[in-house]
Amino acid sequence: MDTPAPLPLSLPAIAWAACALGAVFGFAGQRSNFCTMGAVADIVIMDDWTRMRMWSLALAVAIAGTAGLQVTGVVDVHDSIYAGQRLPWLSHLVGGFLFGIGMTLASGCGAKTLLRLGSGNLKSLVVFAFLGLSAYMTLRGVFAAWRTAWLDPVALQFDTHQDLPSLLAARFGLDNRSAWLACSTVAAGSLGLFALSERAMWRLSPLSGSLAIGVTIVAGWYLSGHLAYLPEDPETLQPAFLATNSGRLESLSFVAPYAYSLDLLMLWTDTSRIVTLGIALTTGVILGALLAALSTSSFRIESFRDAPDLARHLTGAILMGIGGVTALGCTIGQGLSGLSTLSLGSLITTVAIIAGATLSLQIQLRSS
């Protein structure tokens, strides 16, 4: 007699678990000063690679953990938006580049905005609102029409999934499990060695912060792909990922959830709306950062210096909203969650984000 599949968590339990997971990310990020934009800025301005090593260690942990979930069959990353057979490479390039520029103008990416908001930064509240608005416009509004007409149709179609293990398995006739083990070992091992080769990385704050953030990515996949997974929806008779806005496997990402958070707040009395995984994660990051700021007496109310400062942040927020949705993710959504699936599209997006941020920083330095 077959053992029945375990039932997923209830929707409220999924939301609370996601909020707790976001709080871990927020607390670790605020205490360790984890920031992808800051990592790029440190390299461009001071030739300091410490925060880039932190990002590399977090990614190494995310890749290793995600590979473990994949090869043991706990989740299937091909159910996410990152590893499909269609590669909209132009959307990844343009969206990533715009996001990279935007995050330098807005003093940080979507995740850093939440961390700063939890620490009392009112500028981040404005960035949150305008990033969410522009993201919604890119999902379903006027920017969506441009995106779907000009960018999304330009794509490559593969015979297999676009993650590197699947591509290599198809090319060399390997089985998928061996390909995953080989690719994840090389990727995670190389990133881990790079990260830990610097003495500064062996201090408690960067080491523990990077490890915790990497673990949250893996935990996000486990939550949405196992604890919130329904093998057969009684209405559609199809597999379902409960409490995800995309209806697919998700982990941490902080662009589209801004839009869905604003949507929920504006339509709160609509009983068909629920607190999804992305919304709960976003809320949790703010709460975790607030707890970290209060525990270290670093909570400070901060506002804009002048009108040009406001204009820069508004422009950056709008560019991040457009770019993040177009590229299917941000520095966390593509740079950690996406790359943990070893997706080719995530690699393209991450390179484009770094390129956009680097160019923007260099221009700002020369004009200052």
C-alpha positions as CSV (number, residue, x, y, z in Angstrom):
1,M,0.0,0.0,0.0
2,D,1.4,3.4,-1.0
3,T,2.1,5.9,1.7
4,P,0.1,9.1,1.1
5,A,2.1,12.2,0.3
6,P,2.4,14.5,3.3
7,L,0.1,17.5,3.2
8,P,1.6,21.0,2.8
9,L,1.6,23.6,5.5
10,S,-1.5,25.8,5.8
11,L,-1.3,29.2,4.2
12,P,-0.9,31.1,7.5
13,A,1.8,28.7,8.6
14,I,3.7,29.2,5.3
15,A,3.4,33.0,5.7
16,W,4.7,32.9,9.3
17,A,7.6,30.6,8.3
18,A,8.5,32.9,5.4
19,C,8.4,35.9,7.8
20,A,10.7,34.2,10.2
21,L,13.0,33.3,7.4
22,G,13.0,36.9,6.2
23,A,13.8,38.0,9.7
24,V,16.9,35.8,9.8
25,F,18.0,37.3,6.5
26,G,17.3,40.9,7.8
27,F,19.1,40.4,11.1
28,A,22.1,38.8,9.5
29,G,22.2,41.3,6.7
30,Q,22.0,44.3,9.0
31,R,24.6,43.0,11.5
32,S,27.1,42.0,8.8
33,N,26.5,45.0,6.5
34,F,25.8,42.5,3.6
35,C,25.2,44.5,0.4
36,T,25.9,43.6,-3.2
37,M,25.9,47.2,-4.3
38,G,28.3,48.0,-1.5
39,A,30.5,45.1,-2.6
40,V,30.8,46.6,-6.1
41,A,31.3,50.1,-4.7
42,D,34.1,48.9,-2.3
43,I,35.9,47.4,-5.3
44,V,35.5,50.4,-7.6
45,I,36.3,53.0,-5.0
46,M,38.7,51.4,-2.5
47,D,39.8,48.1,-4.2
48,D,38.4,46.3,-1.1
49,W,37.0,42.8,-1.9
50,T,35.7,41.9,1.5
51,R,32.0,42.3,0.9
52,M,32.3,40.6,-2.5
53,R,33.9,37.7,-0.7
54,M,30.9,37.7,1.6
55,W,28.5,37.6,-1.3
56,S,30.7,34.7,-2.8
57,L,30.5,32.7,0.4
58,A,26.7,33.2,0.6
59,L,26.4,32.0,-3.0
60,A,28.6,29.0,-2.3
61,V,26.4,27.9,0.5
62,A,23.3,28.5,-1.6
63,I,24.6,26.5,-4.5
64,A,25.8,23.6,-2.3
65,G,22.5,23.5,-0.3
66,T,20.3,23.8,-3.4
67,A,22.2,21.1,-5.2
68,G,21.7,18.9,-2.1
69,L,17.9,19.4,-2.3
70,Q,18.0,18.8,-6.1
71,V,20.0,15.6,-6.2
72,T,18.0,14.1,-3.3
73,G,14.7,14.9,-5.0
74,V,13.4,17.1,-2.2
75,V,12.8,19.9,-4.7
76,D,13.2,20.3,-8.5
77,V,14.7,23.7,-9.4
78,H,13.3,23.3,-12.9
79,D,9.9,24.3,-11.4
80,S,11.3,27.8,-10.8
81,I,11.3,30.7,-13.2
82,Y,15.1,30.5,-13.5
83,A,15.7,27.2,-15.2
84,G,13.1,27.0,-18.1
85,Q,14.0,26.0,-21.6
86,R,13.5,29.5,-23.0
87,L,16.3,32.1,-22.4
88,P,15.2,35.7,-22.9
89,W,18.7,36.9,-23.0
90,L,18.0,40.5,-24.0
91,S,15.6,41.0,-21.1
92,H,18.3,39.6,-18.8
93,L,20.9,42.0,-20.2
94,V,18.8,45.2,-20.4
95,G,16.9,44.5,-17.1
96,G,20.0,43.7,-15.2
97,F,21.9,46.7,-16.5
98,L,19.0,49.0,-15.6
99,F,18.8,47.5,-12.1
100,G,22.5,47.9,-11.6
101,I,22.3,51.6,-12.4
102,G,19.2,52.0,-10.3
103,M,20.7,50.5,-7.2
104,T,23.7,52.9,-7.2
105,L,21.3,55.9,-7.4
106,A,19.0,54.5,-4.7
107,S,21.8,53.7,-2.3
108,G,21.3,49.9,-2.5
109,C,19.3,47.1,-4.1
110,G,15.9,45.9,-3.0
111,A,17.2,43.9,-0.1
112,K,19.4,46.7,1.1
113,T,16.4,49.0,0.9
114,L,14.5,46.7,3.3
115,L,17.5,46.6,5.7
116,R,17.9,50.4,5.7
117,L,14.1,50.8,6.2
118,G,14.2,48.6,9.3
119,S,17.1,50.7,10.6
120,G,15.0,53.9,10.4
121,N,16.0,55.2,7.0
122,L,13.0,57.2,5.6
123,K,14.7,57.5,2.2
124,S,14.2,53.7,1.9
125,L,10.5,54.1,2.6
126,V,10.2,56.3,-0.5
127,V,12.4,53.9,-2.5
128,F,10.1,51.0,-1.4
129,A,7.0,52.8,-2.6
130,F,8.4,53.9,-6.0
131,L,10.2,50.6,-6.6
132,G,7.0,48.7,-5.9
133,L,5.0,51.1,-8.2
134,S,7.4,50.8,-11.1
135,A,7.6,47.0,-10.6
136,Y,3.8,46.7,-10.8
137,M,3.8,48.9,-13.9
138,T,6.4,46.6,-15.5
139,L,4.4,43.5,-14.5
140,R,1.0,44.6,-15.7
141,G,1.0,48.3,-16.7
142,V,2.5,50.5,-19.3
143,F,6.0,49.3,-18.9
144,A,4.8,45.7,-19.3
145,A,3.6,46.6,-22.9
146,W,7.1,47.8,-23.8
147,R,8.7,44.8,-22.1
148,T,6.6,42.2,-23.8
149,A,6.8,43.9,-27.2
150,W,10.5,44.7,-27.4
151,L,12.5,42.6,-25.0
152,D,10.9,39.3,-24.1
153,P,10.4,38.0,-27.7
154,V,14.2,38.1,-28.2
155,A,15.1,34.7,-26.8
156,L,16.9,31.4,-27.3
157,Q,15.0,28.1,-27.1
158,F,16.9,25.1,-25.8
159,D,16.0,21.5,-26.1
160,T,16.6,21.1,-22.4
161,H,16.5,23.3,-19.3
162,Q,18.9,26.2,-19.2
163,D,20.7,25.3,-15.9
164,L,24.3,24.4,-16.5
165,P,24.0,20.8,-15.3
166,S,21.2,20.1,-17.7
167,L,23.0,21.7,-20.6
168,L,26.2,19.8,-19.8
169,A,24.3,16.5,-19.3
170,A,22.6,16.9,-22.7
171,R,25.9,17.9,-24.4
172,F,28.1,15.1,-23.0
173,G,25.5,12.4,-22.3
174,L,25.8,12.5,-18.5
175,D,23.0,11.6,-16.1
176,N,21.5,14.7,-14.4
177,R,22.5,13.7,-10.9
178,S,26.2,13.4,-11.8
179,A,26.1,16.7,-13.8
180,W,24.6,18.4,-10.8
181,L,27.1,17.0,-8.4
182,A,30.0,18.0,-10.7
183,C,28.8,21.5,-11.4
184,S,27.8,22.4,-7.9
185,T,31.1,21.0,-6.4
186,V,33.2,23.1,-8.8
187,A,31.0,26.2,-8.4
188,A,30.5,26.1,-4.7
189,G,34.1,25.0,-4.1
190,S,35.6,27.7,-6.2
191,L,33.5,30.5,-4.7
192,G,34.1,29.2,-1.1
193,L,37.9,29.1,-1.7
194,F,37.9,32.6,-3.1
195,A,35.8,33.9,-0.2
196,L,37.8,32.3,2.6
197,S,41.2,33.0,1.1
198,E,41.2,36.5,2.7
199,R,42.0,36.7,6.4
200,A,39.3,39.4,7.0
201,M,36.6,36.9,6.1
202,W,37.4,34.8,9.2
203,R,36.0,37.4,11.5
204,L,32.7,36.5,13.1
205,S,30.5,39.2,11.5
206,P,31.2,38.6,7.8
207,L,31.5,34.8,8.2
208,S,28.3,34.2,10.2
209,G,26.4,36.8,8.1
210,S,27.4,35.2,4.8
211,L,26.6,31.7,6.0
212,A,23.2,32.7,7.4
213,I,22.2,34.5,4.2
214,G,23.3,31.5,2.1
215,V,21.2,29.2,4.3
216,T,18.1,31.3,4.0
217,I,18.2,30.8,0.2
218,V,18.3,27.1,0.6
219,A,15.6,27.3,3.3
220,G,13.4,29.3,0.9
221,W,13.6,26.6,-1.7
222,Y,12.7,24.0,0.9
223,L,9.8,26.0,2.2
224,S,8.2,26.7,-1.2
225,G,9.2,23.4,-2.9
226,H,8.6,20.9,-0.1
227,L,6.6,22.3,2.9
228,A,4.3,24.4,0.7
229,Y,4.1,21.9,-2.2
230,L,0.9,20.2,-3.1
231,P,1.4,17.2,-5.5
232,E,-2.1,17.4,-6.8
233,D,-4.4,20.4,-6.4
234,P,-8.0,19.0,-5.9
235,E,-9.4,21.7,-8.3
236,T,-6.9,21.5,-11.2
237,L,-5.4,18.0,-10.5
238,Q,-2.0,19.6,-11.2
239,P,0.9,20.1,-8.8
240,A,0.8,23.4,-7.0
241,F,3.2,25.6,-5.0
242,L,1.0,27.3,-2.4
243,A,1.3,30.9,-1.4
244,T,3.7,31.9,-4.3
245,N,2.7,34.8,-6.5
246,S,4.2,33.1,-9.6
247,G,2.5,29.8,-8.8
248,R,6.0,28.2,-9.1
249,L,8.9,27.3,-6.9
250,E,10.3,30.4,-5.3
251,S,13.1,31.5,-2.9
252,L,14.2,35.0,-1.8
253,S,13.7,37.8,-4.2
254,F,12.9,41.5,-3.6
255,V,11.4,43.3,-6.6
256,A,8.1,41.7,-7.6
257,P,7.2,41.2,-3.9
258,Y,7.4,45.0,-3.5
259,A,4.6,45.3,-6.1
260,Y,2.5,42.5,-4.5
261,S,3.0,44.0,-1.1
262,L,1.5,47.4,-2.3
263,D,-1.3,45.5,-4.1
264,L,-2.2,43.6,-0.9
265,L,-2.2,46.8,1.2
266,M,-4.4,48.6,-1.3
267,L,-6.8,45.7,-1.6
268,W,-6.7,44.4,2.0
269,T,-10.4,43.8,2.3
270,D,-10.5,41.6,-0.8
271,T,-10.7,38.2,0.8
272,S,-9.2,36.5,-2.3
273,R,-5.9,38.2,-1.5
274,I,-3.4,36.3,0.7
275,V,-0.1,37.0,2.3
276,T,2.2,35.2,-0.1
277,L,5.7,33.9,0.5
278,G,7.3,36.9,-1.1
279,I,5.3,39.4,0.9
280,A,6.0,37.6,4.1
281,L,9.7,37.4,3.4
282,T,9.8,41.2,2.6
283,T,8.0,42.0,5.9
284,G,10.3,39.6,7.8
285,V,13.5,41.3,6.4
286,I,12.3,44.7,7.7
287,L,11.5,43.2,11.2
288,G,14.8,41.4,11.3
289,A,16.7,44.5,10.4
290,L,14.8,46.5,13.0
291,L,15.6,44.0,15.7
292,A,19.3,44.1,14.8
293,A,19.3,47.9,14.7
294,L,17.7,48.1,18.1
295,S,19.9,45.5,19.6
296,T,23.0,47.4,18.6
297,S,21.6,50.9,19.2
298,S,22.1,51.8,15.5
299,F,18.5,52.7,14.8
300,R,18.5,56.2,13.3
301,I,15.9,58.3,11.6
302,E,17.4,59.6,8.4
303,S,15.9,61.6,5.6
304,F,16.9,63.3,2.3
305,R,19.6,65.9,2.3
306,D,18.1,68.0,-0.5
307,A,16.0,67.9,-3.6
308,P,18.8,66.3,-5.8
309,D,19.2,63.5,-3.3
310,L,15.4,62.8,-3.5
311,A,15.5,62.9,-7.3
312,R,18.4,60.4,-7.4
313,H,16.6,58.0,-5.1
314,L,13.4,58.3,-7.1
315,T,15.2,57.6,-10.4
316,G,17.0,54.7,-8.9
317,A,13.8,53.2,-7.4
318,I,12.0,53.4,-10.8
319,L,15.0,51.9,-12.7
320,M,15.2,49.0,-10.2
321,G,11.5,48.3,-10.5
322,I,11.7,48.2,-14.3
323,G,15.0,46.4,-14.4
324,G,14.2,43.8,-11.7
325,V,10.9,42.7,-13.3
326,T,12.4,42.7,-16.8
327,A,15.4,40.6,-15.7
328,L,13.2,38.3,-13.5
329,G,15.1,39.2,-10.4
330,C,17.5,41.4,-8.5
331,T,20.8,40.9,-6.8
332,I,19.2,38.4,-4.4
333,G,16.5,37.0,-6.7
334,Q,18.9,36.4,-9.6
335,G,22.3,36.9,-7.9
336,L,21.7,34.3,-5.1
337,S,18.4,32.4,-5.6
338,G,18.8,32.2,-9.3
339,L,22.5,31.5,-9.4
340,S,21.9,28.8,-6.8
341,T,20.1,26.9,-9.5
342,L,23.1,27.3,-11.8
343,S,20.9,29.1,-14.3
344,L,22.5,30.6,-17.4
345,G,19.9,33.4,-17.4
346,S,20.8,34.2,-13.8
347,L,24.5,34.4,-14.7
348,I,23.7,36.8,-17.5
349,T,21.6,39.0,-15.3
350,T,24.1,39.1,-12.5
351,V,26.9,40.1,-14.8
352,A,24.7,42.8,-16.3
353,I,23.8,44.1,-12.8
354,I,27.5,44.4,-11.8
355,A,28.3,46.1,-15.2
356,G,25.5,48.6,-14.8
357,A,26.5,49.4,-11.2
358,T,30.2,49.7,-12.1
359,L,29.5,52.1,-14.9
360,S,27.2,54.2,-12.8
361,L,29.6,54.4,-10.0
362,Q,32.5,55.4,-12.3
363,I,30.3,58.1,-13.8
364,Q,29.3,59.4,-10.4
365,L,33.0,59.5,-9.3
366,R,34.1,61.5,-12.3
367,S,31.3,64.0,-12.0
368,S,31.8,64.6,-8.2
